Amino acid sequence: MEIIIQLRNAQVAEDFKGIVNEKLKALARFNVKMDRVEVEVIEEKNPRQGKHDHKVVITSRGAGPLLRAEAAEFNGVAAFDKAIASFELQIRKVHERAKEHGRDTLRDRAIDLNNL
């Protein structure tokens, strides 16, 4: 999975790239195919935005489903944490839909020992 981080008029913490890589790599446990994930950080210069001046948009692209999550907070890391929670929920839903929920019991799978 390729991770692309784009900054638009924003400055983020030095360890932001490491945090993004760590949290997005942890989502591989759901086995949802994503070729590329784009993380876009936008800083609004409007003073009316106040405590929500950093906006993070996470978008997945590729052969799997198109997933998109966004959040706005007082800095890039906080906004990313909020957005990744929404993104993980979407991935979890895709993963659950892909599961096969066959309700076979041992009684249904019983082997006929007389024909052996």
Secondary structure, DSSP 8 states (H G I E B T S, - for coil): -EEEEEEES----TTHHHHHHHHHHHGGGG----SEEEEEEEE---GGGGGG-EEEEEEEESSS---EEEEEESSHHHHHHHHHHHHHHHHHHHHHHHS------TTTT---GGG-
